[in-house]
Amino acid sequence: MAQIINLRSARKSKNRSDKEKMAQSRRVKFGRTKSEKQKSNKLKTLSDKHLDGHKKDQ
């Protein structure tokens, strides 16, 4: 005989596992430390300054 399960709890546990999988993929995609963010911002500002220094005035 088949095992009896509560469909509501099965659906909720499936939703929880799906959300956890999505959260894990987003952590990999968007998760950066504060120092990594600051470093990339600093590099961006330095490159912007460098490019602005080489612009010709019209």
Number of C-alpha atoms within 10 A of each C-alpha: 3 4 4 6 8 7 9 9 10 11 10 11 12 12 12 12 11 12 12 12 12 11 12 12 12 11 11 9 9 8 12 10 9 8 9 11 11 11 11 11 12 12 11 12 11 12 12 11 11 11 10 10 9 8 8 6 4 3
